[in-house]
Amino acid sequence: MILDQPLRDRERICGYLDAASVVRWQPGYSYCRFDDGPPDEAMGSRERSDGVWIWPEGLSVYVRRYNVRLPDEFVELMRRRRFTPPAVDLQWADVEVSADRWLRWAAHLRGPGDGAS
């Protein structure tokens, strides 16, 4: 969801996203899904985690530049942690990755008649 107003605590959220532990590296950079996006290098090539959530390094770009809203439960976790992610020591092979939580959240935001089936 893209907000039409600045997200409360946006810079603190971005700081949390950018400071979290790196749990995986990719050999190449990601790219922004918006046409007017920053260079690929700004999107990064790593996955980060706080031990509960895992996200691509460039997620903060979407929050900062495009006011992309994150799931409330993710932001509430950040607030409870006072926007300081814990250090985590995860081995990627041991991480169970699922997009289910993100997909349920996105489906919840869809309204009737928006083309979602």
N, C-alpha and C positions, 0 to 999 in steps of 0.2 A: 504494500500500500504506500502510495506517495502522498504525503501530507501537504496541505496548502499553507501551513504555518510552521514556524520553526519548532522543532521538537524540544520539549523541556529537557534540560541537562544534555543537550546534543553533544557538546564538546567533551563532557565528562564520559559520556557513553563511547564516543570515538576513542578517547584515551584508554578506556578499558579494553576495547576491541584491539587496539594497536599494541597494548602492553601484555596481552595474554601470551602464554607459552606457545611456542611453535611445536607442532606435533608431526608435521610432514612438510617436505619440500618437493616441488615439482621442477623438472628441468627447464621449463619455459614459463613465461609470464602469462597471466590471465589477460582478459580484455574486458573493457566496460561494455555492458549491454545497451547503453544509451549512445545514440549517434554522436553527441557532442562530448563524449567522455574524454578523460585524461589519457596520456600515453600508457601503453600497456605496463610499463615499469611501475607506474603508480598503483596498479591493481595488484601487484605482487605475484609471488609464486609459491606461497606457503599456506598451510592450514594452521589455525590457532585454536586453542581450547582453554576453558577455565575449569575443566574437569566435569562439567555438566553439558555444556554446549560446545560444538565444533563449528567453525565458520571459515570462509576464505579470507585471506589477508585483506583483500580489497573491500570488505563489507563496510568499513568505516568511510570509504569514499562515497558509497551510496547514501549513507546516513548523513554525512556532512554536506555533500554537494547537491543531493536530490531529495533530501528530507524523507528518505525511506524509513518507514516505521518498523521497528522490531517487535516481536511478540512481547506482550505485557509481562509474561512470566520471566522472560529473559532480562528485561529491563529491571524488574523488581529484584531479581537476584543480584544484579549489579548494584542497585541501591542498598540492599542489605549488606553487601560487601564494601560499601562506601567507595564504589568505583575503583577498587583495587583488586585485580584478579589474583587468585592464589597461584603460586608456582605449581605446575603439574608435571609429572614425569610419565608420560604416556608413550608406549610403543605403538606405532600405527597398526601393526599386525594384531594387537590386542584390543583395538578400538572397534566397537560395533557401531557402524555408521548407518544411519537410516534417515531418509528425508521425510519420513511419516509425520513427525512433529511439525515441520515447516509446511508440509502440504495441508495438514489439517488446519493450521493457522490461516493459510492463504484461502482455503475453501470457506472458512468462517467469515472472511471479509467480503467474499463475493455476494453481491446482491442479486435479486431476481432480475432477469432480463439482461444480464451482462454478458451473455454468450456462454456461460459455464453450463455444463450439462450434468 
